[in-house]
Amino acid sequence: MLLSKLVCERTKEAPQDAKIKSHILLSRAGFIKQVAGGIFSMTMPCQKMSGKIQAIIRQEMDALDGQEVLFPVVMPRELWESSDRYNTIGSEMVRFKDRCGRDMLLGMTHEEAAVHLANHIVSSYAQLPMMIYQIQTKFRDEARSRGGLIRVREFTMKDAYSFHETKEDLEEYYYKMFDAYYRIFKRIGLKRFIDIKSDSGMMGGSVAHEFMLLTEVGEDSIVLCNHCDYRANMEVAECELSAPECESGQLQLVYTGEDKTIEQVCGRLNSKPELSCKAVVFAVKGSSDEVVIAFVRGDLEVNEAKLKKVIRKDVVAYEGGVNQTVVCGNIGPYQLDSKITVVYDKSLENVNSLIIGANKPEYHYVGFNFKRDMPDANFYDIAKVKAGAKCPVCGGELRIENGIEIGNIFQLGTKYTKSMDMTVHGANGENFNPIMGCYGIGVGRAIASVAQESSDEKGLILPMTIAPWHVHICPLRLDDETVSSKAYELYDLLKNSGTDVLFDDRNVAAGVKFNDADLMGMPIRVVISPKSLATDEVEITIRSTRESNKIAYRDAVETIKSIVKSELDRLNA
């Protein structure tokens, strides 16, 4: 490709809303162009990266006997009503009416379409196990699009769906897919990524893993042990909590005035936050008057994902005015309105003496003890894990890091096949609902993750397997006939040998060419200049290490091909 013809404008400045490295560099290199919030056009270099990532994904999916299909972007309301998800998913799913007045939607995931297709094709247990996958454009009206390609509304995604006769068969296939994901992410050049246990969320199912790239700009909080292999998303992470030491006291009503926060009340009463009970109020989504109060130890935070699992309802932040018996700032578990749904965290169970709200203005109780004062209370794990807490596996210290989700896999069970009445004829003559697995990778997010991890202050450092071009030729002084002749000759020889090569044919200063080459991040840069040709040599620089060597011009093609092959073999091993 000639750089002068490439529709890809490099710039010194990033868009004003670009805050993280991958967004800044992909924008400055001209790889992406924002059209609207969370919606981007990809130029040729980015599209070539996407194509190479998709090729790797296809190879790994086909190796698992996957069959590539293509589901529709637009689906009818009835298909999603058959799984009971049309009304349970909120405004992130785009709904509209077609010209005939029928309710339609834009696909944000394709479990329903997968079951619909399989239900019309698979009729016997002898056809199982079976996996179908697609690489498709999807749309989710994401409320918090950010970070360039990291969190978008329109995105390209590989999603696969497997169907099985038994749970054991699903588990065996699930971990084959698990291993394939490790191969995919290593092959595209990612380094600091891990798998973690996760919450299945709206996908349903009982077992789920996310693959996370550990990076300071990640939105997800990941809990890891410093001493063993325990790791989990904050949504499902557990820990061992020791009850703070304190003597039992008598239950007493005390005046606390206008003090309402944990810090204010504990400061007034000369106590510690871990000896207090925090009340967090939620409204039940879709209900006009139902509230849920979650109680946790004062030094902890409520984990909404865990809370939703306990009460089996979706919740949102409480904004007041729904329930007049709630006295915000003075809420406590003792003598609370029995009509309110309450959930107690296990961190409160063994504390001998707690400060709690008195459920009336300006007062709290001290000396509260659940075992004595509310012996029938049930306790659940609904708190977020704190850094420094004890690992539930080995007792070691837990730490928290940020991460970007780069892939996920779910054991869905029969959630969709049962609700959509998909049955298969079994070996015993009886029909059964196939057991499903679901497996997703965002292609655009993979590009952003590589850009985030593989880059420096000068620009991108792209892995050989997914770089748009393996080689970036930078001839200096193209007005020199010898330079021009040798540069174009090398360009043609590399192209004809099957090497992806970008040729900077612009008549601009060397600094401009070198800056653009660093910014765009191709793995190998080749410089041809009057000085190098005086000794019949070219200069080869490896972008990742900045190592430079001069080699004879006659050996350039074979040397470059050897470097490309060696790096491709390493990443694909």
N, C-alpha and C positions, 0 to 999 in steps of 0.2 A: 504494500500500500504506500502511495506517495503522500507524504504529510501535507503537502500543499493542497491536495484534493480532499483531505479528510474533513468531514463535517464534525469538527470537534475543536472548540475554541478554548485555548488555555488562558487563564487570567491570573493576575497577582492577588486579586481580592476575592474573598469568598462571599456568598450571599449573606446579608445581615442576620438572617435567622439561623445560620449554620454555627452551631456551638461545639460540636464534637468533631474529632479528627477525621473520621471516615467521611462525614458529610462535607467538611471543608475541602478535603483533598479530591474526592470524586467530583465535586463541583468545579474546583479550580483546574483540574485536569481536563475538564470538558466532557466527562463521561456521562454526567446526568444533568438534566435541565428541569427545574420544577415548573409544573403547569398550574397546579393548585395545591392546597394543603394536603400533604400525603399522597400526591399524584405526580409522577415524574415521567419524562421521556428519557430513553436511554439512547446515547449515540452509538456509533459502530463499535468503538472499543469495549464499551460496557456490554453491548449485545453479544459480542464475541466471547467475552468472559462468561456471560450467562449461558451461551451455547455450549461452552466447554464444561461448565459445571453440570449442565443437563446431560451431556454425553456420559460423564462419570456416573451420575445417578442412574441413567438407563443401563449401563453396563452392570452395576451392582444389583439393580432390580431384576434384570433379565437373568442374572446368575442364580437368583432365587426362584426361577420359573415364573416370574411376573409377566403379565400380559398387559401391554400398554393399550389403553382405551382413551376416549375423550368424552367427558360428560358435558352437558350443556351449561353455559354461563347463566342462562335464564331458566327458571323452573316455575311450575304452577304452584299455587298455594296448597292445593290438595295433597301434593306429594309430601310437603312438610307437615301438614296436619296429620298425615298418617303416622308420623313418628312423634306427634304431640310437641313439636318444637316451634311451630309457626307462631304461637302466641307466647311462648316462654322466652324467646330471644327478643331482646329489646331493640332500640332504635339503630343499633349497629348493623342490623340487616335491612337492606334497602328493599322496600315493597312498593309496587306500582301497579297500575291497571293497563292492560294492553288496549288496542283500539276497539276491541269487542267488549270491554268492560270487565274482563277476567282478571282476578287478582294474581299477580306474578311477583317474583322476587329475584334478586341477584344472588348467585351462589357465593357464600363465604366459606363453605365447607361442603363435602359431597357424600356424606354417609347415606342419605336418602336416595341419591341418584345411583350409588353403588348397589344398594339393596334392590332397587327397582330393576336395574340391569340384570343382576344375578338371579333375581326371582323369576325372570322370564327365560333363563338359560339353564340354570343348575336345577336338576330334578332328582338326582340320585347321589347317595353317599359316595359312589364310585368316582364322582367328579371332584371330590374333595381330598386333600386341601386344594384351594384355589386362591390365587392372588391377582387382583387387577390394580393397575395404577395409571395415573395421568400426570401430565405437567401442564397446568392450566392457569389462565388468568382469573383471579378472583377479586371480589370487592367486599370490604368490610368498612362501614362508615365509622372508622376509628375516631373517638372523641379526642384522643391525645396523640395525634400523629406528631412525630419528632425524629430528629437524628437522621435526616435524609432517608436512606433505604431501610433503616433499622425498624422504624414503626411507621407504616404507610397505610393508605386506604385501598389502593389498587396494587396487587402484587401477583407475582408468578410463583406457583407452589407445586411441588410434587406431593401428591397424596396417594397412598396405597391402602387397599382394603383386602384383608384375607378372610377366608371362610373355612371353618373347620367342623369336624364331626364331634371331637371331644376336647375337653379343656386341656388335657395333656398334649394333644396335637397342637393346639394354639400356643401353649407355653414353649414347646420345642421350636416352633416357627418364629415366635416372638423374639427369642434370643438369637436366632439366626439373623433376623432383621437388626437386632441390637448390634451384633458384630459388623454387619454391613454398614451401619451408620458410622461406626468407628473408622472403617476403611474409607468411606466417602469423605469424611472431614479431614482425615490425614492426607488423602490424595489431593484435595483442593488446597492444601498447604496450611491448614489451621494447626496450631501447636498447643495452646493452653486451654484445652477444652476438657470437660468432664461430663459424666452422666450422673443424674441425681433422681431420687424418688420425687414424684410430683403429684399434684392434685389433678384429677381427671377433668374437673370443671364441667362445662356444658357438654363435653364429649361423652360423659358417662363412663361406666366401667369401673373396675376395681383396682387394676394395676396399671401404673403409668410411669414413664421415665421421660425426663427432658434432658437434652444435651445442651450444655451451657458453655459459652466462651467466657472465661474469667477476665473481666476488664473493669476498670474503675468507672466507666461510663454506663455500665449495664443498669437496667431498671430493676431486675430481679435480685432479691437478696438470697444468698445461698449460704447455708449453714454447713461448716466443715469442721471435722475434728482434727486437732493438732497431733493426735497420737494414733489414730486408726483410720480406716477407710470410710467412716460414716460421713455421709453427705446427703443433703436434702434441700429442696426448695423451702423457703420460709413458710409457705402455705401448709406444709405437712410436717415440718421439722419438729422433733421432740427433744426433750432434755430432762435431766434429773435435777430436781430442785430440793434443796435442804431447807427445812423450816427455820426461820430466824429465831435465835434464842431470846426468850423473854419469859418472865414469870406471869402466871395466870392472875387476872385481876377481876374485880367485881364489875358488873355491867352498870355503868353510870352515865347519866345524861349530862352533857357539858355544853356550855354556851360557847359558840365559835363566831358569832357575829356575822360579818359580811365575808369572812374567809370561806372560800369554796373549793379552790384547787387543792390537790394533794400537798403541794409544797407549802401553801399558805396554812392549811390546817395542821400539818405536821410541825411546821415552824411554831405556831401558836402553842401547841401542846408539847413541844420539846421532844418529838418522837421522830422515828425514821419512816420513810415511805414504805419499806417492806413490812412494816407493822400496821399498815392501813389497808383499807378495802376500797378499790376504785370502781365506780359505777360508770359504764359506758352505755348510752341509750341509742337504740336503733329503731327506725320505723320499718315495718314489713312492707316490702315493695308491692304495690298494687292494692294495698289496704288503706282505708281512710282513717282507721282509728286504732290499729294494732301496733303496739310497741314491744320491743324486746330489750331487757336490761341484762347486760353481761357484767358480771363482777369478777375482777381479777385483783391480785395483790398490787398495791400502790406503785411499786417500782416496775411493773410490767405493762405491756400493751395487749389489747385484744386482737386476735388473729381472725379476721372476718371469714376467711375461707373455712377455718375450723368451726366457727360458730354456725355458719350456714349448714354444714354437714350435721351438726348436732340437732338443730331445730328443723332441718329439711325445708327451709324457706329462704328466699332471697331478702336481704336487708339493705337499707341505705341509711345514711346519717340522719339522725333525728333533729328536726329543726324547730321543735316546740309546737305547742298549740293543739296537739292531737289528743293528749291525755292529761286532764287537769290535775290528776293525783300525783304526777311526777314533779317533784320539787328539785329542779336541776341545781346541782352544787351541794345538795344535802341528802342525796339518795343513799339508802342503805338496805341490806337484806332483811333486817329485823322489823316485823310488823308492816311489811310492804303490802300494798294492795294485792290480794290473791288473784285478781283477774289479769294481772300483768305476767307475761311470759318472762321467766328469769332463768339464767344459766350461770352456774358457779364454776370458776376455774379451780383445778386441783391444787393450785398454789396456796389457796386459802384454807385447805382442809385441816392442816395440823398446826396452824398458828394459834398459840395459846391466848393471845390478847391483841385484839384488833381495834383500830379506830374505824368506825363506820358512820355513814350518814344516818340521821334520825328521822328522815322523811318529813321534816317540818323545818321551816326557815330558821336559820341562825343557830341550829343545834346539831351536835353529833353525839354518838355514844363512844365511850372508851371501855376497854375490858371485854369486848365481845369475843365469844368463843363458840364456833359452830357446833362442836360436839356437845357442848352443854346447852346452848341457847337455841339451836336449830338442828337437833340430832337427825332429822329426817332428810336433810339436804343431800342432794346428789351432786357429784363433782365430775367435771369433764376437762379435757385438755383443750382450752380455747385461747391460750396465750401465745404470743410471739416469743421465740427463743431469744435470749439475750447473749451477747458476746461474753465469754467467760463462764457461761453455765457449763454443767457437767454433761459429757456425752452419754446418751442412753445405752450405748454399747459397751464402752470401756471405762467410762468415768473420767476420761481426759477432758481437757479444756476445749470448748468450742469457739470458733471464730466465725465472722460473717464477712463474706466478700460479695461484690456485685458481679452480675453476669448478664450476657445477652443470650436469649434462647435461640439456638440455631436449628433445633429439630425436636420432635417429640414422637413418642410411640405409646399406644394405649391398648390394653386388653379390654375390649368393649363388652365381651360376653354376648348375650342375646338381646340387649337393649333395643336394637333396631330391627333385627329379624323377627322378634316376637311382636313388637308394636306394629310392624308393617306386614305381619302374617306371611313371612317367608318360611316355607317348610320344604324339607327334602326327605325323600323316601329312604329309610334306613335299612341296614342289612337284616334286621329282625322283622321287617315288614311294616314297622311303624314309622310315621312321619315325625320329624324333629326340626327345631329351629337351629340353623347353623350358628356356631359361635364365631364372633368376629374379632379381628384386630385392625387397628388403624395406625398409619405411620406417615408423618408429614415432615417436609423440609422446605423452607422458604428460600428460593433461589436468590432473590434480591437481597435478602438479609445475609445470605452467605457471602455475597459480594461485599457488602458493608462490613461484615465481620473480618474478612481478609484485609480490607483496607484499614480497619481499625488496628489490627494486630501487626500487619506487615507494612510498616511505613516508618519514615523518620522525618526530621525537620524539613527536608527538601522535597518529599513527595512519597508516592507509593513505591512499594517494593513487592512486585507481584510474583507469585510462585509460577514456576515454569509450566505446570499443568494447566493453568487457567489464564495465563497472561494472553492478551489479545494477539501479541506478536512475541516470538521468542527473542528476536534480535532487533535492535534499533540502530540503524546505520546513520552516523553523523559525519558527512563529508565536510571538510573545511576548505573554503576557496573553490567553490564549484566553477568559478570563472577560469580556473586553471584547467586546461584541456586534459592533462594527465590525471589529475584528481577526478575530474568528471568521468573520464573513460573507465578508470579502475573502479570507481564507486558504483557506477551503473552495471559494470560487468559482475562485480561481487553480488550486487542485488539480484541480478538475473540468475546467477549460479545458485544462490541460496534458495530462491523461489523454486527453481527447477529441481532442487534436491529435496523438496518437501518441507522446508523450514519456513515458519511464519516470520515474515520480515517487514519492518516498517522503515521507510527510506525518507530521511529529511532532505528533500530536494529544494528547500528554500534558500535564497541567497541572503542570509542574515548572519549576524555576528556569531562567533563561536559560543560566547556566553549565553546567548538566547537559545541556541541549540542544546547546550548542555543543561540549562535550567529546565527546558521542556522535557528532555529525556529523563532527568531525575524526577520531575513531577509526574510523568506518565508511568514510570516504574517498570519498563520492560527488563527482563532478567539480564540481557547482555547488551552492552553498548559497544559499537565498533566505530572508531575514529580513523578516517583516512584524510591525510593532509599532505601538503608539499613536503613538510619536514619528515613525516614517516615514510613517504614514498622515495625520499632521497636515499634511503637504505633498503628500499623495496619491502617495507613493513607496514603493518596496520596495528593499531592499539586496541586491545580488547579489555573492557572493564566489566566486572561482575557487579551488578547493582546491589546485591545483598551484603557483600563484604567490602565493596569499593576496591577490590584487588585488581590491579592493572598489569597487563603484560603486553610486550611487543612481540609479534610473531611475523614470520615471513608471509608476504602476500600470497605466495603460491600454496601455503598450508592453511590459509584462513578458513576455507570452506570446511575442510575435514576437522579442523580444531573446533570450530563453532558447532558442527554437528555432534562431535564427541561430547562437548560440554552439555548441549541440550539433551542428548540421550542419557548421559549419566545422571542428570538432575531429574529427568522424567522417570527413570528407573528407580531412583531413590524414593521419590514421592509415591510411586505406584506399587512399590514393593509390598 
